[in-house]
Amino acid sequence: MAFVVKPLKSFTAEAQAQDNRKLYLYQIDPLLVEEEDGFNLRYYDDPKVIAHIEAFCDSFMEERYVPPMVVRALDDGRIVVIEGHCRRRGLRMAIARGARIPLVSVIPFRGNDAERVEVMLRSAQGLKLETLDVARGYQRLREMGFSPADIAASQSKSVARVQQMLLLAQADPQVQALVRGNHVSPDAAIEALIEHGDVAAEALSRKLDEARQEGRLRLTKAAPRVPRPSRKTVEKVFAGVVAAAAHLPADLPKQARALLKLSEDERAARKMEVSAQLLIGLAQAAKEIERMKARQARRQAKLDEMASGQAAGAS
């Protein structure tokens, strides 16, 4: 693909697009590139973002290659950056520190507001957006009329994940502050929002205190809990097994050793007589185990329904 460099005067005079053969670059004064207030999703006080901008500054100071920014011309003639906000800040920083950069190459963009947000979210250049910033981007698209399914298709994510991110974007500022400060992982925050709703901040603070008492500095999503039978269930199963054991043949160990010498097929075909009481005891224990499994399944279904309802409410 050929690149055609054009001067600033043609920036608004010609269609800001590209055809199949040429990609247009425009040479403009770097100080003319502005940042549109409130558009970028970056949190500029983040130490990683600060270091990222400094790295771009160093590259400009040392005249290393930096990819062109994507910009658009507004109706009033102003030129604003669409993709490359950190590059722009690094460029301004380098100029303030004495670098002589009279012109910089930019790529024009023409599209609607939603497409601008999509470009920013999909951008593969530079520092990856934090999860909370991505969530804010999804919320911005939602406010522009995108459905969770639309956002999912645009960003190659599942609808369920988009709904979770929208829940995080709408969370209490205290919850977002815990995530922003890296005290709580985004997934732990989402888990708390689904489970605790409006009191998620209090629940997270309590869990964070518990984690710190255990020597952990950051609260992460809880590992899936292994279902544990209740004491009542254990007692019933135990009683059934004890009742069955009381009717086991006295020579059972000898019979078992003999059976172990047979192949699996032979053991499967072998029939043995047992007392009715033994069968009843084992059947009662097995029945109680099935009841326990059914209760656990109903509980999990209820939790899944609650989570789905919370996520749908965020949509």
C-alpha positions in Angstrom: 0.0 0.0 0.0 1.4 3.4 -1.0 1.5 6.4 1.3 0.8 9.8 -0.1 1.9 12.7 2.1 -0.2 15.9 1.8 0.1 19.3 3.3 -2.3 20.7 6.0 -4.2 22.9 3.5 -5.7 19.9 1.8 -6.7 18.3 5.1 -10.3 19.6 5.1 -10.5 20.3 1.4 -10.5 16.7 0.3 -12.3 13.6 1.5 -10.7 12.3 4.6 -10.7 8.7 3.6 -8.6 6.1 1.9 -9.1 4.0 -1.2 -7.8 0.6 -2.1 -4.5 1.9 -3.4 -3.3 4.8 -1.2 -3.2 5.7 2.4 -3.1 9.4 2.9 -0.8 11.0 5.5 -1.0 14.7 6.3 1.9 16.7 7.5 0.7 19.2 10.2 2.1 21.3 13.0 2.0 19.1 16.1 0.8 22.0 18.2 -2.4 22.1 16.1 -3.5 18.6 17.3 -5.8 19.0 20.2 -7.4 16.6 22.6 -11.2 16.6 22.8 -12.3 17.0 26.4 -13.7 13.9 28.0 -13.3 11.7 24.9 -10.3 9.6 25.8 -10.8 6.8 28.3 -7.4 6.9 29.8 -6.8 7.7 33.5 -3.8 10.0 33.2 -2.9 9.8 36.9 -2.1 6.1 36.5 1.7 5.6 37.0 1.7 3.2 34.0 0.1 5.8 31.8 2.5 8.5 33.0 5.5 6.2 32.2 3.9 5.4 28.8 3.8 9.1 27.9 7.3 9.6 29.1 8.4 6.7 26.8 6.8 8.4 23.9 8.5 11.7 24.8 11.9 9.9 24.9 11.2 8.5 21.4 10.4 11.9 20.0 13.4 13.4 21.7 15.7 10.8 20.2 14.0 10.9 16.8 12.9 7.3 16.9 9.9 6.1 14.9 6.5 6.7 16.4 3.3 5.5 14.6 1.2 8.4 13.2 -1.8 9.6 15.3 -5.3 9.1 13.9 -7.1 12.5 13.8 -10.2 14.2 12.5 -10.9 17.7 11.4 -13.9 19.4 13.1 -16.3 21.7 11.3 -14.7 24.7 12.9 -11.3 23.7 11.5 -9.8 22.3 14.7 -7.9 19.0 14.5 -8.5 16.5 17.3 -6.9 13.2 18.0 -9.0 10.0 17.8 -6.3 7.4 18.4 -2.9 8.3 19.9 -3.7 10.5 22.9 -0.6 9.3 24.8 1.6 9.9 21.7 0.2 13.5 21.5 1.0 14.2 25.1 4.5 12.7 24.7 5.0 14.8 21.6 4.0 18.0 23.5 6.2 17.0 26.3 9.2 16.6 24.0 8.6 20.0 22.4 8.4 21.6 25.8 11.7 20.0 26.6 13.4 21.5 23.6 12.8 19.1 20.7 12.4 20.7 17.3 9.5 18.9 15.6 8.0 21.3 13.0 5.7 18.8 11.4 4.2 15.4 12.3 2.4 12.9 10.2 -1.2 12.0 11.0 -3.8 9.7 9.4 -7.3 11.2 8.8 -10.4 9.6 10.2 -14.0 10.1 9.1 -16.8 8.4 11.0 -19.6 8.9 13.5 -19.1 9.2 17.3 -19.7 5.6 18.0 -17.1 4.5 15.4 -14.6 6.9 17.1 -15.2 5.1 20.5 -14.9 1.7 18.8 -11.5 2.7 17.2 -10.2 3.8 20.6 -11.4 0.5 22.3 -9.9 -1.7 19.5 -6.7 0.2 19.3 -3.7 -2.2 19.5 -1.1 0.6 19.7 0.6 1.4 22.9 -0.5 0.7 26.5 -3.6 -1.5 26.9 -6.6 0.2 28.4 -7.4 -0.8 32.0 -10.4 -2.9 32.5 -12.3 -0.1 34.2 -11.6 2.2 31.3 -12.8 -0.4 28.8 -16.0 -0.7 30.9 -16.5 3.1 30.7 -16.1 2.8 26.9 -18.7 0.1 26.7 -21.0 2.3 28.8 -20.4 5.2 26.4 -21.4 3.0 23.4 -24.5 1.9 25.4 -25.5 5.5 25.8 -25.2 6.0 22.1 -27.8 3.3 21.5 -25.7 0.2 21.2 -27.2 -3.0 22.7 -24.9 -5.3 24.7 -25.0 -7.7 21.7 -23.9 -4.9 19.4 -21.0 -4.0 21.7 -20.0 -7.7 22.0 -19.9 -8.1 18.2 -17.9 -4.9 17.9 -15.3 -5.8 20.5 -15.2 -9.6 19.9 -16.5 -10.3 23.4 -19.3 -12.4 24.8 -22.6 -10.7 25.6 -22.3 -11.9 29.2 -18.9 -10.3 29.5 -20.2 -7.0 28.1 -23.0 -7.1 30.6 -20.6 -7.6 33.4 -18.5 -4.7 32.2 -21.5 -2.4 32.0 -22.3 -3.4 35.6 -18.8 -2.3 36.6 -19.1 1.0 34.6 -22.2 1.9 36.6 -20.8 0.8 40.0 -20.6 3.1 43.0 -17.5 5.4 42.9 -16.2 3.6 46.0 -16.2 0.3 44.1 -14.5 1.9 41.1 -11.9 3.5 43.4 -11.0 0.1 44.9 -10.5 -1.2 41.3 -8.6 1.9 40.2 -6.3 1.7 43.2 -5.5 -2.0 42.3 -6.8 -3.0 45.7 -9.6 -5.1 44.2 -9.5 -6.9 40.8 -12.2 -6.0 38.3 -13.6 -9.5 38.4 -13.8 -9.5 42.2 -15.7 -6.2 42.0 -18.1 -7.6 39.4 -18.6 -10.7 41.6 -19.5 -8.4 44.6 -21.8 -6.2 42.5 -23.7 -9.3 41.4 -23.9 -10.7 44.9 -24.4 -7.6 47.0 -25.7 -4.9 44.7 -25.8 -1.5 46.3 -23.8 -2.6 49.3 -21.0 -4.0 47.2 -18.5 -1.4 48.4 -19.0 -2.4 52.1 -18.7 -6.1 51.3 -15.5 -5.5 49.3 -14.0 -3.4 52.0 -14.7 -6.1 54.6 -13.3 -8.8 52.4 -10.2 -6.7 51.6 -9.6 -6.3 55.4 -9.8 -10.1 55.8 -7.5 -10.6 52.9 -4.9 -8.2 54.4 -5.1 -10.1 57.7 -4.1 -13.2 55.7 -1.2 -11.3 54.2 -2.7 -10.6 50.8 -2.5 -7.1 49.5 -5.1 -7.4 46.8 -8.5 -8.9 46.7 -9.1 -11.2 43.7 -12.1 -13.2 42.5 -12.9 -16.1 44.8 -12.1 -19.5 43.5 -15.2 -21.6 42.7 -16.5 -23.1 45.8 -16.6 -26.9 46.0 -20.1 -27.8 47.2 -20.0 -29.2 50.7 -22.7 -31.4 52.1 -24.5 -30.1 55.2 -23.9 -31.8 58.6 -27.5 -33.1 58.5 -26.9 -34.8 55.1 -23.6 -36.3 56.3 -25.3 -37.8 59.4 -28.1 -39.3 57.3 -25.7 -40.8 54.8 -23.4 -42.1 57.6 -26.4 -43.7 59.4 -27.4 -45.5 56.2 -23.9 -46.8 55.6 -23.6 -47.9 59.3 -27.0 -49.8 59.0 -25.8 -51.5 55.8 -22.4 -52.4 57.3 -24.1 -54.2 60.2 -25.4 -56.7 57.7 -22.2 -57.3 55.7 -21.1 -61.0 55.6 -18.4 -62.0 58.1 -16.3 -63.4 55.3 -16.6 -60.2 53.2 -12.8 -59.5 53.2 -12.1 -63.0 51.9 -14.7 -62.6 49.2 -13.3 -59.2 48.2 -9.7 -60.6 47.9 -11.0 -63.4 45.6 -13.0 -60.9 43.5 -9.9 -58.7 43.0 -8.1 -61.6 41.3 -10.8 -61.6 38.6 -10.8 -59.5 35.5 -13.1 -56.5 35.3 -15.4 -58.4 32.9 -15.5 -61.4 35.2 -16.3 -59.2 38.2 -19.1 -57.5 36.2 -20.7 -60.8 35.4 -20.4 -62.3 39.0 -23.6 -62.3 41.1 -23.6 -62.3 44.9 -26.4 -62.6 47.5 -26.8 -59.9 50.1 -29.3 -59.4 52.8 -32.3 -57.1 52.3 -31.2 -54.9 55.2 -27.9 -54.3 53.5 -29.6 -53.2 50.3 -32.0 -50.9 52.3 -29.2 -49.2 54.1 -27.2 -48.5 51.0 -30.3 -47.4 49.1 -31.1 -44.9 51.9 -27.6 -43.5 51.8 -27.7 -43.2 48.0 -31.1 -41.5 48.1 -29.8 -38.9 50.6 -26.9 -38.2 48.4 -29.2 -37.6 45.4 -31.3 -35.2 47.5 -28.2 -33.3 48.4 -27.2 -33.0 44.7 -30.7 -31.7 43.8 -30.5 -29.0 46.6 -27.1 -27.9 45.4 -28.4 -27.7 41.8 -31.4 -25.6 42.8 -29.1 -23.2 44.8 -26.7 -22.8 41.9 -29.6 -22.2 39.5 -30.9 -19.5 41.8 -27.4 -17.8 42.0 -27.1 -17.9 38.2 -30.6 -16.4 37.8 -29.6 -13.6 40.3 -26.4 -12.9 38.4 -28.2 -12.8 35.1 -30.8 -10.5 36.4 -28.2 -8.1 37.8 -26.3 -8.1 34.5 -29.5 -7.5 32.5 -30.3 -4.6 34.8 -27.0 -3.0 33.9 -28.0 -3.2 30.2 
